[in-house]
Amino acid sequence: MTAAVVIANAYYIHPIIGEVAAHFGVSEARIGIVPALNQLALAVGILLLLPLGDIYSNRSLCIIFVSAQSLFMLGMVMAESFVLFTLSSTLLGFVTIAPYLIPAFASKRVSPDRLGQVTALLTVGVIFGILVARVGAGVVAEQFGWRAVYWCAFVLMAATTALLPITFRSEGSSAKQPRTGYGALLASVFTLAKSNKDMLISGLIQGLNFAAFTATWLALALHLTSDELGYGVDTVGYLAGVSAISLFTTARLGKIADRIGARRARLLAAVVQMVGIALMYPLGWNAWAVMVPLVITNIVGPSIDVTGRMTYLSLEPAIRTRLTTTYIVIMFIGGALGSVLGTSIYDYGGWLGTCVLLLAISSGVVALSYYAQFAWDRRSQSAGDTR
């Protein structure tokens, strides 16, 4: 639940981005800087802060940074200018590391044959937070205005901050690595990344996957609420409800990945996702019709992330948090690019330009997934491993 509440903060803006732009008097292209800077700041925060999880208590780190998030969420609520709103959103992104400490923490406490299932279950919690954020934001904003969305978010964050010391169980006396200097610890992130090319490829794939996700929902919100289509922000929120299907499918797809292998499962998911994205343009002119590609992409999209994490979370426990650091940094750089490109290309090229962008990104996901599977098969054959 902590992961759900915390991760939701980055997604409230998806259905209401047009309303926020209108309130502050900025263009559709310029408003994209808010989610883009939030994602970039999150990437920087993860790079600088998440490695601490390999030497300090995950529980203590979560309590500290969730508390900081509550403070910056209040800043977003109270902001009266676009600059202050953007600054608060950016700082909030910088301290959003709790959802990314938890998977590495859990991976150290499960057997390898349950890694896919457990990673998928944690992903379901994140999906739930994103779902509630996007559906709730659209409905609340339609009735009470966009600022009420962030008041609700602040109340949730304050409650989570107060309950976290009670609900987040102590890690006990589990062994930690010998204390390393921060500079050496940070340098080791780059060293480990350089020596784990599989993780880098998985990060690139998820970066493109996340770019497609953010570009889709930001552009779709602008498209559906445009004068041409005329839907309300509540419609965008209701459409985001299709993400609920991921709550039921992601864990099952994780089990399939355990059985057939992470890379093969990822390639299959990438191909299916490209089919869904190809349907975005012809079906994107009606709120009912667009549900078809949205359902397809929401079924398989999260499994691309799950299978990507599986490729490195089975490695030595002592390095998993730092490998997660690189993976998530790449992912959110992709999300930032998707935020900028999704709003900017929609502003200049409309829905057609957006769909061309999405298809190009999806093609990259398929190509890299195929390369990863091909390279893995060659290594497996050389080692006499058929897995």
The 8 nearest C-alpha neighbors of each residue, nearest first, counted from 0:
[[1, 3, 2, 4, 124, 128, 125, 5],
 [2, 0, 4, 3, 5, 159, 98, 163],
 [1, 3, 98, 5, 0, 4, 6, 125],
 [128, 2, 4, 125, 0, 1, 6, 124],
 [5, 3, 1, 7, 2, 128, 6, 0],
 [6, 4, 2, 7, 3, 8, 1, 98],
 [5, 7, 3, 8, 4, 2, 128, 9],
 [6, 8, 128, 129, 132, 4, 10, 5],
 [9, 7, 6, 10, 11, 5, 152, 4],
 [8, 10, 7, 11, 6, 12, 34, 37],
 [11, 9, 12, 7, 13, 8, 132, 133],
 [12, 10, 132, 133, 136, 13, 8, 9],
 [11, 13, 15, 16, 10, 14, 9, 136],
 [12, 14, 217, 10, 11, 15, 16, 216],
 [15, 13, 220, 235, 137, 12, 16, 236],
 [16, 14, 12, 18, 17, 13, 232, 137],
 [15, 17, 19, 12, 18, 13, 14, 20],
 [18, 16, 20, 15, 19, 221, 21, 27],
 [19, 17, 21, 15, 20, 16, 22, 145],
 [18, 20, 22, 16, 21, 17, 15, 23],
 [21, 19, 25, 17, 23, 18, 22, 30],
 [20, 22, 24, 18, 19, 23, 17, 25],
 [23, 21, 19, 20, 24, 18, 25, 17],
 [22, 24, 20, 21, 25, 81, 19, 80],
 [23, 25, 21, 22, 20, 26, 19, 81],
 [26, 24, 20, 23, 29, 30, 21, 27],
 [27, 25, 29, 28, 30, 20, 24, 21],
 [26, 28, 30, 29, 346, 342, 20, 25],
 [27, 29, 343, 342, 26, 30, 31, 346],
 [30, 28, 26, 31, 27, 32, 25, 343],
 [31, 29, 32, 27, 28, 20, 33, 26],
 [32, 30, 339, 29, 33, 342, 338, 28],
 [31, 33, 35, 30, 34, 36, 29, 339],
 [32, 34, 31, 85, 35, 36, 30, 37],
 [35, 33, 37, 36, 32, 31, 38, 338],
 [34, 36, 335, 32, 338, 38, 37, 33],
 [37, 35, 39, 38, 33, 89, 34, 32],
 [36, 38, 89, 92, 34, 40, 35, 39],
 [37, 39, 41, 335, 35, 331, 36, 40],
 [40, 38, 36, 42, 41, 37, 332, 335],
 [41, 39, 93, 43, 37, 42, 92, 38],
 [40, 42, 93, 92, 44, 38, 39, 43],
 [41, 43, 328, 39, 45, 40, 44, 331],
 [44, 42, 40, 46, 45, 41, 47, 39],
 [45, 43, 93, 41, 47, 46, 42, 48],
 [44, 46, 49, 42, 48, 43, 47, 324],
 [45, 47, 43, 44, 324, 48, 49, 42],
 [46, 48, 44, 45, 43, 49, 50, 185],
 [49, 47, 45, 44, 50, 51, 46, 96],
 [48, 50, 45, 51, 52, 324, 46, 47],
 [51, 49, 52, 321, 48, 53, 320, 324],
 [50, 52, 49, 53, 54, 48, 55, 184],
 [53, 51, 50, 55, 54, 57, 49, 320],
 [52, 54, 51, 50, 320, 55, 317, 176],
 [55, 53, 52, 51, 176, 175, 178, 56],
 [56, 54, 52, 51, 53, 57, 60, 175],
 [57, 55, 58, 59, 60, 52, 54, 170],
 [56, 58, 60, 59, 52, 61, 55, 100],
 [59, 57, 61, 56, 60, 62, 169, 167],
 [60, 58, 62, 56, 61, 57, 63, 55],
 [59, 61, 57, 63, 62, 58, 64, 56],
 [60, 62, 97, 58, 64, 59, 63, 65],
 [61, 63, 59, 65, 60, 64, 66, 58],
 [64, 62, 60, 66, 61, 65, 59, 67],
 [63, 65, 67, 66, 61, 94, 62, 60],
 [66, 64, 68, 67, 62, 63, 61, 160],
 [65, 67, 64, 69, 63, 68, 160, 62],
 [68, 66, 64, 70, 65, 69, 71, 63],
 [67, 69, 65, 71, 91, 70, 66, 72],
 [70, 68, 72, 66, 156, 67, 71, 157],
 [69, 71, 67, 73, 68, 72, 74, 66],
 [70, 72, 74, 68, 73, 91, 87, 69],
 [73, 71, 75, 69, 74, 70, 153, 68],
 [72, 74, 76, 71, 70, 75, 153, 77],
 [73, 75, 71, 72, 77, 76, 87, 78],
 [74, 76, 84, 72, 78, 87, 73, 77],
 [77, 75, 73, 74, 149, 78, 150, 72],
 [76, 78, 74, 75, 73, 79, 84, 72],
 [79, 77, 84, 75, 83, 80, 76, 74],
 [78, 80, 77, 81, 83, 84, 82, 76],
 [81, 79, 82, 83, 78, 84, 23, 85],
 [80, 82, 84, 83, 23, 85, 79, 78],
 [81, 83, 85, 80, 84, 86, 78, 87],
 [84, 82, 86, 85, 80, 78, 81, 87],
 [85, 83, 81, 75, 78, 87, 82, 86],
 [84, 86, 88, 82, 83, 33, 87, 81],
 [87, 85, 83, 89, 88, 84, 82, 90],
 [88, 86, 90, 84, 75, 89, 71, 74],
 [89, 87, 91, 85, 86, 90, 37, 84],
 [88, 90, 37, 86, 92, 87, 91, 36],
 [91, 89, 93, 87, 92, 88, 86, 71],
 [92, 90, 88, 71, 68, 89, 93, 94],
 [91, 93, 41, 37, 89, 95, 90, 40],
 [92, 94, 41, 44, 40, 90, 91, 95],
 [95, 93, 92, 64, 91, 96, 44, 68],
 [96, 94, 92, 93, 97, 41, 91, 64],
 [95, 97, 99, 98, 94, 45, 100, 49],
 [96, 98, 61, 100, 99, 95, 101, 2],
 [99, 97, 2, 101, 96, 100, 6, 5],
 [100, 98, 97, 96, 101, 102, 103, 323],
 [99, 101, 97, 98, 103, 102, 104, 96],
 [100, 102, 104, 99, 103, 98, 105, 97],
 [103, 101, 105, 104, 100, 106, 99, 118],
 [102, 104, 106, 320, 105, 101, 100, 319],
 [105, 103, 101, 102, 106, 107, 100, 57],
 [106, 104, 102, 108, 107, 103, 101, 109],
 [105, 107, 103, 108, 104, 109, 102, 312],
 [108, 106, 105, 104, 316, 109, 103, 110],
 [107, 109, 105, 106, 110, 104, 103, 316],
 [110, 108, 106, 107, 111, 113, 114, 105],
 [109, 111, 112, 113, 114, 108, 106, 107],
 [112, 110, 114, 113, 313, 109, 115, 106],
 [111, 113, 110, 114, 257, 115, 109, 116],
 [114, 112, 116, 111, 110, 115, 117, 109],
 [113, 115, 111, 117, 116, 112, 118, 110],
 [116, 114, 253, 118, 257, 117, 113, 119],
 [115, 117, 119, 253, 113, 254, 114, 118],
 [116, 118, 120, 114, 119, 115, 113, 121],
 [119, 117, 121, 115, 120, 116, 114, 122],
 [118, 120, 250, 122, 116, 117, 121, 253],
 [121, 119, 123, 117, 122, 118, 250, 116],
 [122, 120, 124, 118, 123, 119, 117, 125],
 [121, 123, 119, 125, 120, 124, 126, 118],
 [122, 124, 126, 120, 121, 125, 246, 127],
 [125, 123, 127, 121, 122, 126, 3, 128],
 [124, 126, 3, 122, 128, 127, 123, 2],
 [127, 125, 123, 129, 124, 128, 130, 122],
 [128, 126, 130, 124, 125, 129, 3, 123],
 [3, 129, 127, 7, 125, 131, 130, 126],
 [128, 130, 7, 126, 132, 127, 131, 10],
 [131, 129, 127, 128, 132, 133, 242, 126],
 [130, 132, 128, 134, 135, 129, 133, 127],
 [133, 131, 11, 129, 7, 135, 130, 134],
 [132, 134, 136, 11, 236, 130, 135, 131],
 [135, 133, 236, 131, 237, 137, 136, 239],
 [134, 136, 138, 132, 137, 131, 133, 139],
 [135, 137, 133, 139, 11, 134, 138, 148],
 [138, 136, 236, 233, 232, 140, 135, 134],
 [137, 139, 233, 135, 141, 140, 136, 236],
 [138, 140, 136, 142, 141, 137, 143, 135],
 [141, 139, 144, 145, 143, 137, 142, 138],
 [140, 142, 138, 139, 233, 232, 144, 143],
 [143, 141, 139, 140, 144, 138, 233, 137],
 [142, 144, 140, 139, 141, 147, 145, 146],
 [145, 143, 140, 146, 147, 141, 142, 139],
 [144, 146, 140, 148, 147, 15, 18, 19],
 [147, 145, 148, 149, 144, 150, 76, 140],
 [148, 146, 150, 149, 145, 144, 143, 151],
 [149, 147, 146, 151, 145, 150, 136, 139],
 [148, 150, 152, 151, 147, 146, 76, 153],
 [149, 151, 147, 153, 152, 148, 76, 154],
 [152, 150, 154, 149, 148, 153, 147, 155],
 [153, 151, 149, 155, 150, 154, 156, 148],
 [152, 154, 156, 150, 155, 151, 72, 149],
 [153, 155, 157, 151, 156, 152, 158, 150],
 [156, 154, 152, 158, 153, 157, 159, 151],
 [155, 157, 159, 153, 69, 158, 154, 160],
 [156, 158, 160, 154, 159, 155, 69, 153],
 [159, 157, 161, 155, 160, 156, 154, 162],
 [160, 158, 156, 162, 161, 157, 163, 155],
 [161, 159, 157, 163, 158, 66, 162, 156],
 [160, 162, 158, 159, 163, 157, 164, 165],
 [163, 161, 159, 165, 160, 164, 166, 158],
 [162, 164, 166, 165, 160, 167, 159, 161],
 [165, 163, 162, 167, 166, 62, 161, 168],
 [166, 164, 163, 162, 167, 168, 161, 169],
 [165, 167, 163, 164, 168, 162, 1, 169],
 [168, 166, 163, 164, 165, 169, 58, 162],
 [169, 167, 166, 170, 165, 58, 164, 171],
 [170, 168, 171, 167, 58, 164, 172, 56],
 [169, 171, 168, 173, 172, 58, 56, 57],
 [172, 170, 169, 173, 168, 174, 56, 58],
 [171, 173, 174, 170, 175, 169, 56, 55],
 [174, 172, 171, 170, 175, 56, 169, 176],
 [173, 175, 172, 176, 171, 177, 54, 170],
 [176, 174, 54, 177, 173, 53, 55, 178],
 [175, 177, 54, 178, 174, 53, 317, 179],
 [178, 176, 179, 175, 54, 174, 53, 180],
 [177, 179, 54, 176, 180, 175, 55, 181],
 [178, 180, 184, 177, 181, 183, 54, 176],
 [179, 181, 183, 182, 184, 178, 185, 177],
 [180, 182, 184, 183, 185, 179, 51, 186],
 [183, 181, 185, 184, 180, 186, 179, 187],
 [184, 182, 186, 180, 181, 185, 187, 179],
 [183, 185, 181, 187, 182, 186, 180, 179],
 [186, 184, 182, 187, 188, 183, 181, 50],
 [187, 185, 183, 188, 184, 189, 182, 190],
 [186, 188, 190, 184, 185, 189, 191, 183],
 [189, 187, 191, 185, 186, 190, 321, 192],
 [188, 190, 192, 187, 191, 186, 193, 185],
 [191, 189, 187, 193, 192, 188, 194, 186],
 [192, 190, 194, 188, 193, 189, 187, 195],
 [193, 191, 189, 195, 194, 190, 188, 322],
 [192, 194, 190, 191, 195, 189, 196, 199],
 [193, 195, 191, 192, 196, 190, 189, 197],
 [196, 194, 192, 197, 198, 193, 191, 199],
 [195, 197, 199, 198, 194, 200, 193, 192],
 [198, 196, 200, 199, 195, 201, 310, 371],
 [197, 199, 201, 196, 200, 195, 311, 202],
 [200, 198, 196, 202, 201, 197, 203, 195],
 [199, 201, 203, 197, 202, 198, 204, 196],
 [200, 202, 198, 307, 204, 199, 203, 197],
 [203, 201, 326, 199, 205, 200, 204, 329],
 [204, 202, 206, 200, 205, 201, 199, 207],
 [203, 205, 201, 207, 364, 206, 202, 208],
 [204, 206, 208, 202, 207, 203, 330, 209],
 [207, 330, 205, 333, 203, 209, 208, 204],
 [208, 206, 210, 204, 205, 209, 333, 360],
 [207, 209, 205, 211, 206, 210, 204, 212],
 [208, 210, 212, 334, 206, 211, 207, 205],
 [211, 209, 337, 334, 333, 207, 213, 212],
 [210, 212, 214, 208, 209, 213, 357, 215],
 [211, 213, 209, 215, 210, 214, 208, 216],
 [214, 212, 210, 215, 216, 337, 211, 338],
 [213, 215, 341, 337, 211, 338, 217, 212],
 [216, 214, 212, 213, 218, 217, 219, 211],
 [215, 217, 219, 213, 218, 214, 220, 13],
 [216, 218, 220, 13, 214, 219, 215, 213],
 [219, 217, 221, 220, 341, 215, 216, 342],
 [218, 220, 222, 216, 221, 217, 215, 223],
 [221, 219, 14, 217, 218, 223, 222, 235],
 [222, 220, 218, 219, 224, 223, 225, 17],
 [223, 221, 219, 225, 220, 224, 218, 350],
 [222, 224, 230, 220, 225, 228, 221, 219],
 [225, 223, 230, 229, 221, 222, 231, 220],
 [226, 224, 222, 227, 229, 223, 228, 221],
 [227, 225, 229, 228, 224, 230, 223, 222],
 [226, 228, 225, 229, 224, 223, 222, 230],
 [229, 227, 223, 226, 225, 230, 224, 222],
 [228, 230, 226, 224, 225, 227, 223, 231],
 [229, 231, 224, 223, 228, 234, 232, 225],
 [232, 230, 233, 234, 224, 229, 235, 141],
 [231, 233, 137, 235, 234, 14, 141, 15],
 [232, 234, 137, 138, 236, 231, 235, 141],
 [235, 233, 237, 236, 232, 231, 238, 230],
 [236, 234, 238, 232, 233, 14, 237, 220],
 [237, 235, 134, 137, 233, 239, 234, 238],
 [236, 238, 234, 240, 239, 134, 235, 233],
 [239, 237, 240, 235, 236, 241, 234, 290],
 [238, 240, 236, 237, 241, 134, 242, 133],
 [239, 241, 238, 242, 237, 243, 134, 130],
 [242, 240, 243, 239, 238, 244, 294, 293],
 [243, 241, 240, 244, 245, 297, 239, 130],
 [244, 242, 241, 245, 246, 240, 130, 127],
 [243, 245, 242, 246, 247, 241, 248, 298],
 [246, 244, 248, 243, 298, 247, 249, 242],
 [245, 247, 244, 243, 123, 248, 249, 126],
 [246, 248, 245, 244, 249, 250, 251, 243],
 [247, 249, 245, 251, 250, 246, 252, 298],
 [248, 250, 252, 245, 251, 119, 302, 247],
 [251, 249, 119, 253, 252, 120, 248, 116],
 [252, 250, 254, 253, 248, 249, 255, 247],
 [251, 253, 255, 249, 254, 250, 248, 256],
 [252, 254, 115, 250, 256, 116, 251, 255],
 [253, 255, 257, 251, 252, 256, 116, 115],
 [256, 254, 252, 258, 257, 253, 259, 251],
 [255, 257, 261, 260, 253, 258, 259, 254],
 [258, 256, 254, 255, 115, 260, 259, 253],
 [257, 259, 255, 256, 260, 254, 261, 253],
 [260, 258, 256, 257, 255, 263, 264, 261],
 [259, 261, 256, 263, 257, 262, 258, 264],
 [260, 262, 306, 256, 264, 263, 265, 309],
 [263, 261, 265, 372, 264, 260, 266, 306],
 [262, 264, 266, 265, 260, 261, 372, 267],
 [263, 265, 261, 267, 256, 262, 266, 268],
 [266, 264, 262, 268, 303, 263, 267, 306],
 [267, 265, 269, 368, 263, 268, 264, 369],
 [266, 268, 264, 270, 265, 269, 271, 263],
 [267, 269, 265, 271, 299, 266, 270, 272],
 [270, 268, 272, 266, 365, 267, 271, 265],
 [271, 269, 273, 267, 272, 268, 365, 266],
 [272, 270, 274, 268, 273, 269, 267, 275],
 [271, 273, 269, 275, 296, 274, 270, 268],
 [274, 272, 276, 270, 275, 271, 361, 277],
 [275, 273, 277, 271, 272, 276, 270, 278],
 [274, 276, 292, 272, 273, 278, 277, 295],
 [275, 277, 273, 279, 278, 274, 358, 292],
 [276, 278, 274, 275, 279, 273, 358, 280],
 [279, 277, 276, 275, 280, 292, 281, 282],
 [280, 278, 276, 283, 282, 277, 281, 292],
 [279, 281, 283, 282, 278, 354, 351, 277],
 [282, 280, 283, 278, 279, 284, 277, 289],
 [283, 281, 289, 288, 279, 280, 284, 278],
 [282, 284, 289, 280, 279, 285, 281, 288],
 [285, 283, 282, 286, 289, 281, 228, 288],
 [284, 286, 288, 287, 283, 289, 282, 228],
 [285, 287, 289, 288, 290, 284, 283, 238],
 [288, 286, 285, 290, 289, 291, 238, 282],
 [287, 289, 282, 285, 290, 286, 291, 283],
 [290, 288, 283, 282, 291, 286, 287, 292],
 [289, 291, 293, 288, 287, 292, 294, 286],
 [290, 292, 289, 294, 293, 288, 295, 275],
 [293, 291, 275, 295, 294, 290, 278, 289],
 [292, 294, 290, 296, 291, 295, 297, 289],
 [295, 293, 297, 291, 292, 296, 290, 241],
 [296, 294, 292, 298, 275, 293, 297, 291],
 [295, 297, 272, 293, 300, 298, 299, 294],
 [298, 296, 294, 300, 295, 242, 299, 293],
 [299, 297, 245, 295, 296, 300, 294, 248],
 [298, 300, 268, 302, 296, 297, 301, 272],
 [299, 301, 297, 296, 302, 303, 298, 272],
 [302, 300, 304, 303, 299, 305, 249, 297],
 [301, 303, 305, 304, 299, 300, 306, 249],
 [304, 302, 265, 301, 306, 300, 305, 307],
 [303, 305, 307, 302, 301, 306, 205, 308],
 [306, 304, 302, 308, 307, 303, 119, 309],
 [307, 305, 261, 309, 303, 308, 304, 265],
 [306, 308, 201, 304, 309, 305, 310, 303],
 [309, 307, 305, 310, 306, 311, 312, 304],
 [308, 310, 306, 312, 307, 311, 305, 115],
 [309, 311, 308, 307, 312, 261, 306, 198],
 [310, 312, 313, 309, 314, 308, 198, 322],
 [313, 311, 309, 314, 308, 319, 310, 106],
 [312, 314, 311, 309, 111, 310, 315, 114],
 [315, 313, 312, 311, 316, 319, 318, 310],
 [314, 316, 317, 318, 319, 313, 312, 311],
 [317, 315, 319, 318, 107, 314, 106, 312],
 [316, 318, 315, 319, 53, 176, 320, 175],
 [319, 317, 321, 316, 320, 315, 322, 53],
 [320, 318, 322, 316, 321, 317, 323, 312],
 [319, 321, 323, 103, 322, 318, 53, 50],
 [322, 320, 324, 50, 323, 319, 318, 188],
 [321, 323, 319, 324, 325, 320, 318, 326],
 [322, 324, 320, 326, 321, 325, 319, 327],
 [325, 323, 321, 322, 327, 326, 46, 45],
 [326, 324, 328, 322, 323, 327, 329, 321],
 [325, 327, 202, 323, 329, 324, 328, 330],
 [328, 326, 330, 329, 324, 325, 323, 331],
 [327, 329, 42, 325, 331, 330, 326, 324],
 [330, 328, 332, 327, 326, 331, 202, 206],
 [331, 329, 206, 327, 333, 328, 332, 205],
 [332, 330, 334, 333, 38, 328, 42, 329],
 [331, 333, 335, 329, 334, 330, 39, 328],
 [334, 332, 206, 210, 331, 336, 330, 335],
 [333, 335, 210, 331, 337, 209, 332, 336],
 [336, 334, 35, 338, 332, 38, 337, 333],
 [335, 337, 333, 339, 338, 334, 340, 210],
 [336, 338, 210, 214, 334, 340, 335, 213],
 [339, 337, 335, 35, 341, 336, 214, 31],
 [340, 338, 31, 336, 337, 341, 342, 343],
 [339, 341, 343, 337, 344, 342, 338, 336],
 [340, 342, 214, 338, 218, 337, 339, 344],
 [341, 343, 345, 28, 31, 218, 340, 339],
 [344, 342, 28, 346, 340, 345, 341, 339],
 [343, 345, 347, 348, 346, 340, 341, 342],
 [344, 346, 349, 348, 342, 343, 347, 353],
 [345, 347, 343, 344, 28, 349, 348, 27],
 [346, 348, 344, 345, 349, 343, 352, 28],
 [349, 347, 352, 345, 344, 346, 351, 350],
 [348, 350, 345, 352, 351, 346, 347, 353],
 [349, 351, 353, 352, 345, 354, 348, 222],
 [352, 350, 354, 353, 349, 355, 348, 280],
 [351, 353, 348, 355, 349, 350, 354, 344],
 [354, 352, 350, 356, 351, 355, 345, 344],
 [353, 355, 357, 351, 356, 352, 280, 358],
 [356, 354, 352, 358, 357, 353, 359, 351],
 [355, 357, 353, 359, 354, 358, 352, 360],
 [358, 356, 354, 360, 359, 355, 211, 361],
 [357, 359, 361, 355, 360, 356, 362, 354],
 [358, 360, 362, 356, 357, 361, 355, 363],
 [361, 359, 363, 357, 362, 358, 207, 356],
 [362, 360, 364, 358, 363, 359, 273, 357],
 [363, 361, 359, 365, 364, 360, 358, 366],
 [362, 364, 366, 360, 361, 365, 367, 359],
 [365, 363, 361, 204, 367, 362, 366, 368],
 [364, 366, 368, 362, 269, 363, 367, 270],
 [367, 365, 363, 369, 368, 364, 362, 370],
 [366, 368, 370, 364, 369, 365, 363, 371],
 [369, 367, 365, 371, 266, 370, 366, 364],
 [368, 370, 372, 366, 367, 371, 266, 373],
 [369, 371, 367, 373, 368, 372, 374, 366],
 [372, 370, 368, 374, 369, 373, 375, 367],
 [371, 373, 375, 369, 262, 370, 374, 376],
 [374, 372, 370, 376, 375, 371, 369, 377],
 [373, 375, 377, 371, 376, 372, 370, 378],
 [376, 374, 372, 378, 377, 373, 379, 371],
 [375, 377, 379, 373, 378, 374, 380, 372],
 [376, 378, 380, 374, 375, 379, 381, 373],
 [379, 377, 381, 375, 380, 376, 382, 374],
 [380, 378, 384, 376, 382, 381, 377, 383],
 [379, 381, 383, 377, 382, 378, 384, 376],
 [380, 382, 378, 379, 383, 377, 384, 376],
 [383, 381, 379, 380, 384, 378, 377, 385],
 [382, 384, 380, 381, 379, 385, 378, 386],
 [385, 383, 379, 382, 386, 380, 381, 378],
 [384, 386, 379, 383, 380, 376, 382, 381],
 [385, 384, 260, 379, 259, 376, 383, 380]]
